[in-house]
Every structure is written in structure tokens, then in C-alpha cells.
Amino acid sequence: MTHISVIIPALNEAGNIRPLTQELLATLPVEVIVVDNGSSDGTALEAHKAGAKVLHEPRRGYGFACAAGVAAASKTEILAFMDADYSFLPSDLPALLAPILAGEADFVLGARHSERMENGAMPFQQRFGNWLAARLIGSLYHLELSDLGPYRAIQRSTLQQFPMLEMTYGWPVEMIVKAARSGARIVEVPVSYRNRRSGRSKVSGTIKGTILAAWYILGTTLRYARRPEMPGE
């Protein structure tokens, strides 16, 4: 049986993490790893009560949290990643994993398309920035991308081929560009996207968060496009 771990970086998501974890565990026999990235609420406790393996990563940064989850899932064959705000549906996880389990892909991105998106779930500025970055990455790395979806799955053997260095919002983009540079088979599958169940987004919910995310995403995209392939990528 294939061992699958779902890694969820979390910062102050006590209102969302418990039902999200419970639904994931009811959907598939997976390990849920919640990485608490310095929450000041009951995120860690709620995740533990719901049945997740809880890690504490005090260094703030999406990449730090993801890297901690990957390190903890040392025997996992497939790693899945999703946000803690309950905006993605656990019921889409089987479709996300299917191309890898069928041997048709090494890396799968969940693509958020308008027909499966709840009204207001993605503000215009976030949608436009996401579209622009996806087009840029697609052009530079010869991929057909419509989204940079953080809801994703990758074979551990693929991820191990390259070092992950971006410890902020650039981490998901680094994964895409380095997977492309390594020749990995990358595909998209459509997933649903809805408004977060509670709380406010750390990215699209603030001007600062939106600007920082855009800066790291575009910076990471261009930096690796100019850099020659390095050993281990």
C-alpha cells in the first residue's frame, strides 16, 4: 500500500484545522502532518485532537513549515500539500493523487478554474497575479500551466532530486521550476476552491501579504530562469 502524507502549514487556523483534518482522514487512509508555524491560538491542539501529527516550526515562513513537514514524513512515497484555511476540498485529494498512482505523473498541481470557484474566494488582484505568474513560468520552463496551486502532490523521489532553498512564499514556485528543470512529468487536475471557513487570509487578506507574495513568487521565477542547472537539481 502506498504511503501518503498530507502536509499542512498552519498559522492561527484553529477555526479551520480541526474539520479539515477530520475530513481528510475520512476521505483516504493518509497521514496528516500539521506544521504549526508559530500560532498564538489553539491551532496545534485542535489539529492534535482531530488526529493529525503536529510539528512546531518556530521559524516563520511557508517554506520552513513545508520543509519541516517533508523531513517528518521520511518514509512517505507521495507527499501532498494543502493550505490550512479549508478553502480546498479534501474530497478532491483522490483526483490529485490519481495521475501519480497511475504512473502518469511525478508532480500534480491542483488548478483552480472559475467554474469550480466560489464567488469571492480569490480576489481580483490575487487571480491576476496568479495568472501572470503561471503564464511567465509556463513560457520560461515550457509548461502548460493555468495555476500555481498550493494544493499539490509530488513523489518523494522527485522532490529529492533537487534542493529546496526558498523558505518563504517562493517555496511552491521553486518546487515547480526545479521539477520542470529536472524533467519531471508535471500535470494539472481541476480542483474546487471556496472562501475560507473562518479568519482572514495572510496573503490576499492584506495589502502587505499580497505584495510580499507577489515579490517572492516573481523573484523566485526569474532567479531560477537565469541560473544554470546545478548538481542535485
C-alpha positions in Angstrom: 0.0 0.0 0.0 1.4 3.4 -1.0 2.2 5.6 2.0 0.8 9.1 1.5 1.3 12.1 3.8 -0.6 15.4 3.6 1.4 18.3 4.9 -0.5 21.4 6.1 1.5 24.5 7.1 -0.7 26.4 9.6 -0.6 29.8 11.3 -3.6 30.7 13.5 -6.1 28.4 11.9 -7.9 27.0 14.9 -11.3 27.5 13.4 -10.4 25.5 10.3 -7.8 22.9 11.1 -9.9 20.5 13.1 -12.7 20.0 10.5 -10.2 20.0 7.7 -8.1 17.3 9.3 -11.1 15.2 10.2 -12.4 15.3 6.6 -9.0 14.4 5.2 -8.8 11.3 7.4 -12.3 10.3 6.5 -11.5 10.6 2.8 -8.4 8.5 2.4 -6.0 6.5 4.6 -3.4 9.2 4.8 -1.1 10.6 7.4 -1.9 14.3 8.1 1.0 16.4 9.3 0.1 19.8 10.5 3.1 22.2 10.9 2.3 24.9 13.4 4.3 27.9 12.3 4.1 29.9 15.5 0.3 30.2 16.1 -1.0 32.2 19.0 -4.3 30.4 19.1 -5.3 26.7 19.5 -4.2 25.5 16.1 -1.8 22.8 17.4 -4.2 21.5 20.0 -7.2 21.4 17.5 -5.0 19.6 14.9 -3.9 17.0 17.5 -7.5 16.4 18.7 -8.5 15.8 15.1 -5.9 13.1 14.7 -3.0 14.9 12.9 0.6 14.6 13.6 1.6 18.0 14.9 5.0 19.6 14.4 6.2 23.0 15.7 8.3 25.1 13.4 9.2 28.4 15.1 10.9 30.0 12.1 8.2 31.9 10.3 7.8 31.2 6.6 5.7 28.9 4.4 8.9 27.2 3.1 10.2 26.5 6.6 6.9 24.9 7.5 6.7 22.8 4.4 10.3 21.7 4.8 9.7 20.6 8.3 6.7 18.5 7.2 8.8 16.9 4.4 11.5 16.0 6.9 9.0 14.4 9.3 7.5 12.3 6.5 10.7 10.4 6.0 9.2 7.1 4.8 6.4 8.6 2.7 6.2 7.7 -1.0 3.9 10.6 -2.0 3.7 14.0 -0.4 0.6 16.2 -0.7 0.4 19.8 0.4 -2.6 21.9 1.1 -3.5 25.2 2.9 -4.9 25.1 6.4 -7.8 27.6 5.7 -10.2 24.9 4.5 -10.6 26.6 1.1 -9.6 23.4 -0.7 -11.7 20.3 -0.5 -10.3 17.0 0.9 -12.8 15.3 -1.5 -10.5 16.4 -4.4 -7.5 14.6 -3.0 -8.1 11.3 -4.8 -8.2 13.1 -8.1 -5.0 14.9 -7.2 -3.2 11.7 -6.4 -4.6 9.6 -9.3 -2.0 10.6 -12.0 0.9 9.7 -9.7 -0.7 6.4 -8.5 -1.3 5.5 -12.2 2.3 6.1 -13.1 1.4 9.0 -15.4 2.9 11.9 -13.5 5.6 12.8 -11.0 4.1 16.1 -9.8 0.4 17.1 -9.8 -0.9 20.7 -9.3 -4.5 21.4 -8.3 -5.8 24.0 -10.8 -8.4 26.4 -9.6 -10.7 27.2 -12.5 -13.5 29.8 -12.4 -16.3 27.2 -12.9 -15.3 25.4 -9.7 -14.5 28.5 -7.7 -16.9 30.0 -5.1 -17.7 33.7 -5.6 -15.2 35.9 -3.8 -12.8 33.1 -3.0 -10.0 34.6 -4.9 -9.8 38.4 -5.1 -9.1 40.0 -8.5 -5.5 41.0 -7.6 -4.7 37.5 -6.5 -6.3 35.9 -9.5 -4.5 38.3 -11.9 -1.1 37.8 -10.2 -1.6 34.1 -10.2 -2.4 34.1 -13.9 0.5 36.3 -14.7 3.0 34.1 -12.8 1.6 30.9 -14.3 2.0 32.3 -17.8 5.5 33.5 -17.1 6.6 30.2 -15.6 4.9 28.3 -18.5 6.8 30.4 -21.0 10.2 30.2 -19.3 10.0 26.5 -18.5 7.9 25.2 -21.4 4.9 24.1 -19.3 1.2 24.4 -19.8 0.1 26.0 -16.5 -3.1 27.8 -15.6 -2.5 28.0 -11.8 0.3 27.8 -9.2 -2.0 25.8 -7.0 -0.7 25.2 -3.4 -2.9 22.1 -3.4 -0.5 19.6 -4.9 1.1 16.2 -4.8 4.6 15.0 -5.7 6.6 11.8 -5.5 9.2 11.9 -2.8 11.8 10.5 -5.2 11.1 13.5 -7.5 11.4 16.1 -4.7 14.6 14.5 -3.5 16.3 15.3 -6.9 16.7 19.0 -6.1 17.4 21.1 -3.0 14.6 23.3 -1.8 16.1 26.7 -0.7 13.2 29.2 -0.7 11.9 29.4 2.8 9.1 32.0 2.2 6.2 32.3 -0.2 8.6 31.4 -3.0 8.8 27.7 -1.9 5.8 26.5 -4.0 7.2 28.2 -7.1 10.6 26.8 -6.5 9.1 23.4 -6.5 7.5 23.9 -9.9 10.5 25.4 -11.6 13.0 22.9 -10.2 10.7 20.0 -11.1 10.5 21.4 -14.6 14.3 21.8 -14.8 14.7 18.2 -13.6 12.5 16.8 -16.4 9.6 15.7 -14.1 6.3 14.9 -15.6 4.0 17.7 -14.4 0.2 17.8 -14.9 -2.7 19.8 -13.6 -6.0 18.5 -12.4 -9.0 20.8 -11.7 -9.9 21.3 -8.0 -12.6 23.3 -6.3 -11.8 26.5 -4.3 -14.1 28.2 -1.9 -14.0 31.0 0.7 -12.1 30.2 3.8 -14.3 28.9 6.6 -13.1 31.4 9.2 -10.5 34.0 9.8 -8.6 36.2 7.3 -6.1 35.2 4.7 -2.4 36.0 5.5 -1.8 36.7 1.8 -4.9 38.1 -0.1 -6.4 39.3 3.2 -3.9 42.2 3.5 -2.1 44.5 1.1 1.3 43.7 2.6 0.7 40.0 2.3 -0.3 40.3 -1.4 2.7 42.4 -2.2 5.1 40.1 -0.4 3.7 37.0 -2.0 3.9 38.6 -5.5 7.5 39.7 -4.8 8.7 36.2 -3.7 6.8 34.4 -6.5 8.1 36.6 -9.3 11.6 36.8 -7.8 11.9 33.1 -7.5 10.6 32.5 -11.0 13.1 34.9 -12.6 16.0 33.9 -10.4 16.0 30.2 -11.4 15.3 31.1 -15.1 18.7 32.9 -15.2 20.6 30.3 -13.2 22.3 27.4 -14.9 21.3 23.9 -13.7 23.1 22.9 -10.6 24.1 19.4 -9.4 21.3 17.8 -7.5 18.5 19.6 -9.4 
